[in-house]
């Protein structure tokens, strides 16, 4: 009887489960891609990745299949796995969608402003600027991602936050190559955005965020169109390139 009632209710609790080794390897490789430790077009040899991550080849093979399914890795028959090299059109479309989502997030964050949220934004802004001044690009990019996620959280719109989270990793992937180029300007724009949110000026907050995301979009596209396409060139296997500081075998 109880079993029948639970089945019909559709509200059965979900039991959390520990991540499988395959999922952990998936997350580790994805983080290396997003952070720039593995470059677009780079060959991903299973044996090299297994050595780098301290695991066997089987979970690496399974993780690469998962990454291929989500568009982060390209599997080429007879050649192996390669980090996906996004086209200019791919990046342009995603960054355009990001601009729409985050502009609305900023507007709603100003509408629903709260002192604690503003204080958290200012702390992230200070942290990101300090990282930039220390030439810690990885830290600056991480703080940037956290600040934008917090603005979306402060919007109070759960659906908007979910949609924004779906594109956030790719946004960080695209932002990393231009973080140094955007430099202090990006953090000054963040400070102006926080001022507008604190003042409850939803129109100004939306405009600042729209301009801010467009500057990042333009910087990325300008860089892509002005530099030679290195993704088509042969790339060294993962373990033979520099090992990223952000990951150690565990």
N, C-alpha and C positions, 0 to 999 in steps of 0.2 A: 504493500500500500504506500509506504513512505517512498520507495523507489519510484513508483508510478507518479506520485505527486511531484517529486523532484524533476522527473523527466518532462512532465507537462509544464512545469513552471518556467523552464528556460532560464532559470536564474541560479543554476548550480555554481558553487564557488570554483574558481580555477586554482589548482594546486601548483604553486611555483616549483620549478625543477631546476637543478643546477645545469649550467651550460655544458654541452658536450664538448669534447676536445675539438671536433670539427668546427663547432661554432666559435670556440675560442681562437682557433687558427684563422678562421674567417675574419674575426674582428681585428686580429693582429695585422694581417696582411692589408685589410682595408685601411687601417690607421696609417700604415706605411705609405699607402698610395695617396691618401688625403694629405698627409703631412709633407709629401714630396720625397720621402725616403726611397720610394720606387717611382721612377719617372714614366710619363706617358710613352708608350712604345717599347718599354724595357721588357726583355725576355725574362720570363719567370720559370726557371728550372726547378722542378720539384725537389731534387736532391739539395740544391743550394738553399731553398727556403726551409727545408726540413732541418738542415744543419743550423741555419740562422735562428730558428725558433726552438730548437731542441726537441723536435718531435720526429715521428716516423713519416715516411712519404705518403702513407694512406690518408691521414687527415688533411694533409696539404692538397692532395689530389681532389678530395671531396670539397674542400674549401674553394678551390679554384673553379670547380663546377658551379658552386653557389654564386661566386663573384661574377662568373660569366652570365648567369641567369639574371643578375641585377645590373649588368652593363658596365661593371668595373674592369672586367678582364675579357679579352678576346681569345678564344680557343681556335687555333688554325690547324686543321688536319695536316699531319706530317711535319709541322713546325713547332707546335707546342703552345704555351700560354704567353700572352703579352698584356701588359697594362694597357687598358683602353686609352686611345688618344682621342679626346673629344674634338669634334669638328668645330669650327667657328660658329656655325649655325646652331649646333647643340648648346654651346655655351651662351650664345646670345638669347636663345629661347628660354633657357633656365633662369638666367639673370633677369630677364624681363618679367618672368613670373614672380621671382623673388622680390622685385621692386613693388609689384602690386600688393603682395601679401604684407610686406613690411611697412609699406606706406600706411595701410589700414591699421596695422598693429600700432604704429606710432600715434595715429589719431586717437585710437581707443585708449591707449596708455595715458595720454594727456587728459582724456575725458574722465578716466577712472583713477586719476593720480592719487598717490598716497606717499607719505613722507618716507616710510621704510623702503619702498620701491625706489624712490629717487636716490636715497642714500646708497643703496646697493648699486645702482647705475653709476654713481659718481666714483665708488670704490673700484669698480671694474674699469672705468675710464682712466683713473689714475694708475692702476696696475698695467694697463695696456700701454700707456704712454711711457711709463718707466721701463717696460720691456723693450720698447722701440728705441729709447735712448741708450739702452745697454746693448743694442744690436741683437737682442734676443727675438728674432723674427717669429720663431715657433711660439714663444710666450705671448707675443703681441697678437698673433693670429688667433690663438686660443682665447685670449681676453676679448677680442673682437667678436668671435663667435658666441661667447657667453653673454656679452652685452646685448647683442641682437636677439638672442633667445630670451633674455630677461624682458626686453621690451615687448616681445610677443606674449610672454607670460602675463605681464602687467596689463595687457589689453583686456584680459578677462574673458576672451572668446576662445573656448576650448577647441572648437573646430578649426579656427584660424591657426591656433598653436600647433595642432596636429598636422595641418597642411604645410606649415612653415618647417616643421621638423623633418618632413619628408625630403626637403630640398637642401637642408642646412649643411649636410656633409659635402655635397657637390659644390655648394657655395664656398665652403672653406677651401676645397680643392682648387677652385678658380681664384680665390682671393690670395692664397699663399704666394704665387709667383709675382704679384704686384704689391704686396704688403709694404716692402721697402720703398717702392716707387710712390705709393700713396702717402707713406710717411706721416709726418705730423699733421698734415691737412686732414687726414681721416679722423684723427682724434680730436682735432678742433671742431670738426663737424659733429662728432659725438657729443662734445660739451655743449654746443648750441642746441642740439636735440634735447639733451637732458634739461637745459634751461626752459625750453618750450614746454616739455612735459610737466615740469615743476610748476610752471605758470598756468597750466591748464589750457594752454593755447593749442587746441587741436588742429586748427588750420595750419598754423606755423609748424607744428611738429610733423604733420604729414608732408608739408612742402620740403622741410629740411631732410627728412628721410628719403623722399623721392629723389632729391638732388644728390644726396649722399650715395644711394645705391646706383644711381646713374653714373656717377663719377667712377665708381669701382668697375662697373660694366664697361665703360668707355676705355678705362686703363687696360683692362684685360684684353679687349678686342683690339686696341691699338698695338699692344705688345704682340699679339698673335699674328696680326697682318704685317707687322714690320720685321719680324724675325724669320729666318729660314726654318722650315719644317724639319726638325731633328727627329721626329717620331718615326720617319720612314727609314732612318739609318739603322744599321745593325746595332743592337745594344748588348752590353755585357750581361751575363747572368747575374742574378741578384747578389750572391755572396761575394762576387768579385768586384763589385762597386763598393763605395764607402759604406760602412755599416752605420745605420741611423743611430743617433744617440738615444732616441726615445724608446728603444726596445732592446732588451737583453734576454737571452734564453732563460726560460723558467720551467 
